[in-house]
Amino acid sequence: MTSKLPAVLVRLLAALGVEHRYVLINGLGVILARGVGSGLILLITVLLMRTLGAENYGRFAFFLSVAFLAVLFGGMGVPVAANCLLPRYRQKGPAHRRSQFFLVGLVAVFFGSLAAGLISVTIVRLIHGGTAMIPFPLWAAAAYITATALCNFLAPACRAMDMPTTAALVDNIYPRVIILAGMGVLTAGGYQLDLDSLLILWVIGGYGAVAIAIFSLARRTELSLRIPRQLRFRQLRVWLSLSTTMMVTPMFYFVLSETDILCLGFFSTPTDVGVYNVARRLAELMQFAYVSVNTLLLPRIAAAHGERDRQRMQSIIDTMNVVVLVPAGACSIALVGFGPQVLSLFGSSFVSGYVVVLMLVVPRFIDLLLGPASEVLMMTGDQKLVARVNIVAGVANLGLNLLLVPFWGAVGAATATAVTMISWKTYLFVLCRRRTGVQTSLATRLRALFFNLSGARRAQA
C-alpha cells in the first residue's frame, strides 16, 4: 500500500512519525464521512428554507439549540467519558468493566436526556408564554432529544472500540440519509411538509442510527450486551464524578456555539434566528475535518500519555494539525470569496448574513491554528483545570451575549462569540504548553517538521 502513495505524502507522514496506514485508512474515511455529512445537512437546510421560510426555520433552529442543551445536561458527560474510559478498559482491563460502563451509560443517557428534555421544553414554553417558539408535541420533542443523546453516546463508544468509520457514519451519514429519504417520500406522495412532520422525520433518523450502532457494537466480541457481573455502587460514583467533570467542556462548547441562537430567540425574531443560524453553519464548515480527526485520534493521545511517550503524543498532534488546517484554509478562502453567492442559495433574504459569516470565520481559523489544546489537557489528566477555564469563559460568553444581542442582534452575537473564542483558545494553548510540554499549534512546529521532512527525504535517497 505504501508504494502506491504519492512520494510527497509518504515523506510527510514519515516526518510526522505516525503510522500512516492508520491515519490514511481511518482518518481519510472519517473525514470523508464528515464532509459528506456536512454536504447532506447543507442540502437539508436549503430544502427546509425553501419549504418553511426563514421564520419557521428559525423556530426549528431554536428548538434544536434547546434540544442540544437538554442532550448535554441529560448525558451527564457520559459520552465524553466514554472516549477516555473505554480505550483504557480495552488496554488494561478488566474486560467486564467495558460492558458495565457501556450498559450503564446507555441507560443513564436515555433517562437523563428524557428528563432534561421534558424540563427544558417546559421551561422555554413558560418563559415564552406558550408554544410560539417550540410548536411541537411534547412527546415528539422528547423522542428527538433522547435519540440525539443516544447517538452522541454510541458514536464515541464505536470509536473507542476501534470502529471509527462506523462512528462517523452514525454521527454524520445515517440520520441525514434517512431524513432525506423521508422528505423525498412525503414530497412524492403529495404531502405538505410542516414542522411536526419534519421533527418526526428527525426522530426516525435518530433512532435508525441508534439501531445500526447497537447492532454494529453487538457484533464485537470485546463488548457483551448481556447483563455483566454485579456492579458496585462505588464504581458508579467514580464514573459519575469523572463524567460530570468532563461534562463542563461540552457544556462550554454549547455556551460558545448555542448561546447566540438562544439569546436571539429570546431577544429577536425567528427570522433573525434563521438568518444567523445559516451563517453560523456555513462558518462551521471549516471545522468538519477538525471534529473528524479529533474524535479519531483522541483515544490514541490518551494511550500515548498512559505509556508516557511524549514524542508519540507530539507526532499525533502534528498529524491532526496538518490534516485539519489544509481543508480549513481552503474552506475559509471559499467563504470569504463566495459567501454572498452561497448564502443566496438559501434565499435572497439570507445574503445579509455575509457580515456574520466573516465575523465567525476569523475566530474559528485562529481556534484551529492553535490546535487541540483543550482536548490534550483533558486526555492527560487535567480535566478539572480545563473545566475551571471553560466555566469562566462560558460565563463571559453568556454575559457578552446578554449585553450585545439586545442592541446589535446578530452582529452582537457574532462579536461575543469571536471575543470569547479567541481569548479562551489562546489561554488554553499557553496552559497546555506549560503543563504537558507538547506544542499544539502547527505554527510553532513548522521548523521541526521541516527538518524531519528533510531527514525523511535523505533517508529515502
Stockholm file with secondary structure:
# STOCKHOLM 1.0

chainA/1-461         MTSKLPAVLVRLLAALGVEHRYVLINGLGVILARGVGSGLILLITVLLMRTLGAENYGRFAFFLSVAFLAVLFGGMGVPVAANCLLPRYRQKGPAHRRSQFFLVGLVAVFFGSLAAGLISVTIVRLIHGGTAMIPFPLWAAAAYITATALCNFLAPACRAMDMPTTAALVDNIYPRVIILAGMGVLTAGGYQLDLDSLLILWVIGGYGAVAIAIFSLARRTELSLRIPRQLRFRQLRVWLSLSTTMMVTPMFYFVLSETDILCLGFFSTPTDVGVYNVARRLAELMQFAYVSVNTLLLPRIAAAHGERDRQRMQSIIDTMNVVVLVPAGACSIALVGFGPQVLSLFGSSFVSGYVVVLMLVVPRFIDLLLGPASEVLMMTGDQKLVARVNIVAGVANLGLNLLLVPFWGAVGAATATAVTMISWKTYLFVLCRRRTGVQTSLATRLRALFFNLSGARRAQA
#=GR chainA/1-461 SS CGGGSCHHHHHHHHHHTSCHHHIIIIIHHHHHHHHHHHHHHHHHHHHHHHHHHHHHHHHHHHHHHHHHHHHHHHHTTHHHHHHHHHHHHHHHCCHHHHHHHHHHHHHHHHHHHHHHHHHHHHHHHHHHTSSSSCCSCHHHHHHHHHHHHHHHHHHHHHHHTTCHHHHHIIIIIHHHHHHHHHHHHHHHTTCCCCHHHHHHHHHHHHHHHHHHHHHHHHTCTTSCCSCCSCCCHHHHHHHHHHHHHHTHHHHHHHHHHHHHHHHHHHHSCHHHHHHHHHHHHHHHGGGHHHHHHHHHHHHHHHHHHHTTCHHHHHHHHHHHHHHHHHHHHHHHHHHHHHHHHHHHTTCGGGGGGHHHHHHHHHHHHHHHHTCSHHHHHHHTTCHHHHHHHHHHHHHHHHHHHHHHHHHHHHHHHHHHHHHHHHHHHHHHHHHHHHHHCCCCCGGGTHHHHHHHHHHHHHHHC
#=GC SS_cons         CGGGSCHHHHHHHHHHTSCHHHIIIIIHHHHHHHHHHHHHHHHHHHHHHHHHHHHHHHHHHHHHHHHHHHHHHHHTTHHHHHHHHHHHHHHHCCHHHHHHHHHHHHHHHHHHHHHHHHHHHHHHHHHHTSSSSCCSCHHHHHHHHHHHHHHHHHHHHHHHTTCHHHHHIIIIIHHHHHHHHHHHHHHHTTCCCCHHHHHHHHHHHHHHHHHHHHHHHHTCTTSCCSCCSCCCHHHHHHHHHHHHHHTHHHHHHHHHHHHHHHHHHHHSCHHHHHHHHHHHHHHHGGGHHHHHHHHHHHHHHHHHHHTTCHHHHHHHHHHHHHHHHHHHHHHHHHHHHHHHHHHHTTCGGGGGGHHHHHHHHHHHHHHHHTCSHHHHHHHTTCHHHHHHHHHHHHHHHHHHHHHHHHHHHHHHHHHHHHHHHHHHHHHHHHHHHHHHCCCCCGGGTHHHHHHHHHHHHHHHC
//
